[in-house]
Structure formats: structure tokens, C-alpha cells
């Protein structure tokens, strides 16, 4: 499962890059969040999360972000999200 989760993380990172967000994994006393850092849109996740935890957080952030920004993903990206999160994503 770990290897598959890492592949899914890389795909999610690519999707975030395609909508203008960098994904960073940092250590610290926090869970995760998004911010604007020196003009760069960044999603920051605690590097000590499990791969599955990172995927879950990215999925939770991405859905409302796509709706709020009214972004239409490429068909390949939509299929990727359905593969990771299920058909109702």
C-alpha cells in the first residue's frame, strides 16, 4: 500500500501544480494548511503524516478549492481523482 500511496501523492502534487499551488512537506507543531508565501500559493503538510494522511488532507482541500475557483480539470486528472478517492469525487 505504501508504494501505491506515494504514487497517488505524486499525482495529487501534479494536479495542485496545474492549478497554481505548490505542495510542501515540513516538520513542525502543526497539521496542515494553505497559505500565500511571498506571492506563491502553497499547501503545507506536516511531513510526519503517513502517506495516507497526506492524501486525505489533499483530497479534503482540493474539492472546495476547485469549486471556489471554478476550475475544470483535464480528463486525465479527473480520472486520477476518481481512482484515488472513488467515483463520487
C-alpha positions as CSV (number, residue, x, y, z in Angstrom):
1,X,0.0,0.0,0.0
2,X,2.8,2.4,0.8
3,X,4.2,2.4,-2.8
4,X,0.7,3.0,-4.2
5,X,0.1,5.8,-1.8
6,X,3.3,7.5,-2.8
7,X,2.3,7.2,-6.5
8,X,-1.0,8.8,-5.6
9,X,0.7,11.6,-3.7
10,X,2.8,12.4,-6.7
11,X,-0.3,12.6,-8.9
12,X,-2.0,14.9,-6.5
13,X,1.0,17.1,-6.3
14,X,1.0,17.4,-10.1
15,X,-2.7,18.3,-10.0
16,X,-2.1,21.0,-7.5
17,X,0.8,22.4,-9.6
18,X,-1.5,22.5,-12.6
19,X,-3.9,24.9,-10.6
20,X,-1.0,27.0,-9.4
21,X,-0.3,25.6,-5.9
22,X,3.0,24.1,-4.6
23,X,2.7,21.2,-2.1
24,X,5.4,21.2,0.6
25,X,6.0,18.8,3.5
26,X,7.6,20.5,6.5
27,X,8.2,19.5,10.1
28,X,6.7,21.5,12.9
29,X,4.0,21.7,15.5
30,X,1.1,22.0,13.1
31,X,-1.1,19.7,11.0
32,X,-1.6,21.2,7.6
33,X,-2.9,24.3,5.8
34,X,-2.7,26.5,2.7
35,X,-1.2,30.0,2.5
36,X,0.2,32.6,0.3
37,X,4.0,32.8,0.9
38,X,5.9,35.6,-0.8
39,X,3.4,35.6,-3.6
40,X,3.4,31.8,-4.0
41,X,0.4,29.7,-3.3
42,X,1.4,26.8,-1.1
43,X,-0.2,23.8,0.6
44,X,1.9,22.9,3.6
45,X,1.5,19.4,5.3
46,X,3.3,18.1,8.3
47,X,6.0,15.7,6.9
48,X,5.3,13.2,9.7
49,X,1.8,12.4,8.4
50,X,1.5,9.0,6.9
51,X,1.2,8.9,3.1
52,X,-2.5,8.1,3.5
53,X,-2.9,11.1,5.9
54,X,-1.3,13.4,3.3
55,X,-3.6,12.0,0.6
56,X,-6.7,12.5,2.8
57,X,-5.8,16.1,3.6
58,X,-5.0,17.0,-0.1
59,X,-8.3,15.5,-1.1
60,X,-10.2,17.5,1.6
61,X,-8.5,20.7,0.4
62,X,-8.8,20.2,-3.3
63,X,-12.6,19.7,-3.7
64,X,-13.7,23.0,-2.3
65,X,-10.7,24.8,-3.9
66,X,-11.9,23.6,-7.4
67,X,-15.4,24.7,-6.7
68,X,-14.4,28.1,-5.3
69,X,-12.0,28.8,-8.1
70,X,-14.4,27.3,-10.7
71,X,-11.6,25.2,-12.2
72,X,-12.2,22.5,-14.7
73,X,-9.6,19.7,-14.6
74,X,-8.3,17.8,-17.6
75,X,-10.0,14.4,-18.2
76,X,-6.8,12.6,-17.0
77,X,-6.8,14.5,-13.7
78,X,-10.5,13.7,-13.2
79,X,-9.8,10.0,-13.7
80,X,-6.9,10.2,-11.3
81,X,-9.1,11.7,-8.6
82,X,-11.7,9.1,-9.1
83,X,-9.1,6.4,-8.9
84,X,-7.7,7.8,-5.6
85,X,-11.0,8.9,-3.9
86,X,-13.7,7.0,-5.6
87,X,-16.3,7.7,-8.3
88,X,-18.1,10.5,-6.4
89,X,-15.1,12.8,-6.2
